[in-house]
Amino acid sequence: MKTKILTLALLASAPMTLWAQTAPSRKTHVAKHSTPSSKAVTAAAVPVAPPSPLSEAALLLAERVQVGHMPCELGASVTVQADPKTQGYFHLHLGKETFHMAPVESATGAMRLEDARAGAVWLQLANKSMLVSTKHGKRLVDACMSPSQVAVAAAMEKNPPPSLLDPVTPPTLMRNALALQDAAD
């Protein structure tokens, strides 16, 4: 009986001892004598691979990307510029961050630029653009608008698209064709 209790106690405490052995230390160790030259050597030792060339389809998509300075909601702003060194790629600047983005085909028809290394996606719709972090699963900025997107957004406010919950009404031409078909029957 004692051996069963002892065995159960050991089994119950085993996860705690394993956790205690693998838990990271709360102390951080900082080198006291680091020199700027050692940091420069470390940064230079990591080579950055050049971006891969884009397909013809991606280059065609790149021609449709809206570039320039775009104000966003909450006082943020984004600047999208074509990369002069790499055809079809773009630099997106948000505050102090810069993303190197390439166009990617999307099933929805939205313009999509991705920086896979940084985990960022820039979506350009007809009426607004947004920057999404795939690493953090949230929008970094929203409602960024170029002058043409401002015009589309204003037109959508004046004449909003139908709601998905509204009943579908057939177009006039179809109604006329259905009426002719009913008259013939």
HELIX and SHEET records of a PDB file:
HELIX    1   1 LYS A    2  THR A   22  1                                  21    
HELIX    2   2 PRO A   36  ALA A   45  1                                  10    
HELIX    3   3 GLU A   56  ALA A   62  1                                   7    
HELIX    4   4 GLU A   73  GLY A   75  5                                   3    
HELIX    5   5 PRO A  147  LYS A  158  1                                  12    
HELIX    6   6 THR A  172  ALA A  184  1                                  13    
SHEET    1   A 8 GLY A  68  PRO A  71  0                                        
SHEET    2   A 8 SER A  77  ALA A  82 -1                                        
SHEET    3   A 8 PHE A  90  LEU A  94 -1                                        
SHEET    4   A 8 GLU A  97  VAL A 104 -1                                        
SHEET    5   A 8 MET A 111  ASP A 115 -1                                        
SHEET    6   A 8 ALA A 120  GLN A 124 -1                                        
SHEET    7   A 8 SER A 129  SER A 133 -1                                        
SHEET    8   A 8 LYS A 138  CYS A 144 -1                                        
END                                                                             
